[in-house]
Amino acid sequence: MGSEIEVSNSNTVVPNDLSAFWMPFTANRQFKKAPRMLVAAKDMHYTTSDGRQVLDGTAGLWCVNAGHARPRIVEAIARQAAELDYAPAFQMGHPKAFELANRIVDIAPNGLNHVLFTNSGSESVETALKLALAYHRVKGEGARSRLIGRERGYHGVNFGGISVGGIVSNRKMFGSLLTGVDHMPHTHNLAKNAYSKGVPEYGTELADELERIVTLHDASTIAAVIVEPVAGSTGVLIPPMGYLKRLREITSKHGILLIFDEVITGFGRLGTPFGADYFGVTPDIMITAKGLTNGVIPMGAVLVSSEIHDAFMQGPEHMIEFFHGYTYSGNPMASAAGLATLETYKEEGLLTRGAELAPIFQDALHSLKGEPHVIDIRNIGLVGAVELDPIAGAPTKRAFSAFLKCYEDGVLVRTTGDIIAMSPPLIISESQIGELIDGVRAALRSID
Ligand code: PMP
């Protein structure tokens, strides 16, 4: 049925007036002068409003891991809309949310056996942070209230997430944010690790900064440490060898919870189901979203260890164990999309396909070494970045000019600051990897 659903072209009519929609994370005035409109998508390609095909080199925003408009997912959503469109999320249940939680636990690292549903990465982050604080309170250790994040960490846009995150623009725009938060240094070391292939060699000792923060505040005041296994949005920053293991040792030693934000690294991006699998480190709480539903319907999931879960399951049975949730937690449409997505991943081996493609992707990406403006290239699984020489004081970054040129030439990449990032759908073919990298090469040669 899915592939036969007729796609109306009503979407292809671009309104004359674009002023009402205040777009997120976009220079609105600039965009609206020369809008880039996508009107359809199938498998590896978007169609633009002027009828061009654009190769999706970013899986949308790191989420469309199985490629676009996959029939099983389209069909599951259509069927669910007709069968049970919405069910109250509190005090009532519907089978697919329970089924999806089980299927997620099946593929999750051992020990993460419980799932709380959200509607986005940002909500998953807030849920995880609140859970960490509440966990220590139910254990009678309420003084553990400090949260530790990392410079250049991105944990979504809500207050907890921007506080533990390490993005300067958030502090510039919104002020000093939550108190009781510390940051470890980021792990990006251009001088020592430029052009690393996979996990960089230098910098394990940066994890010991955590020990310094613990000494400063005393472990009895610290609730949790949150990191992305690989920081994505701030430019694909891959942790040095042994770094995450060291964080795990330090947190375990001090009774501090370790939270992995796997919004990008989850669901096959690194060639393993989760980043935790890639690095052989299991956190206490794991945050996911994006690839859970192939980006098609907003949904996130927070995975929790049995130890944490069981600590809440005390007290009288009529008690609400965790006073938290959303109107759309475990929403039927999202659950149906999630189930169909996980089936697609399983049937096509997509959660590990990145491992097969990684060497090909790596070779292609590193062939950009020596192209104009390139000062670093880094990669892991099916995610990679090319960093460009910054131009001090220039109104437009070179990476943004390269992104525009790529788009014009039919290739979609992502840009943050001076970095071009790529994270294609896990169904990409070898020749499409070549096409993507050649698109970037041509763009680099064409910009000033
Ligand atoms: N955490 C990480 C690591 C992310 O990369 C993102 C989104 N790029 C988020 C959280 C926020 O997710 P969302 O945009 O779905 O709220």
Boltz pocket constraint, residues with backbone or C-beta under 6 A from the ligand:
constraints:
  - pocket:
      binder: B
      contacts: [[A, 61], [A, 119], [A, 120], [A, 121], [A, 122], [A, 123], [A, 125], [A, 154], [A, 155], [A, 156], [A, 157], [A, 228], [A, 232], [A, 233], [A, 261], [A, 262], [A, 263], [A, 264], [A, 289], [A, 290]]
      max_distance: 6.0
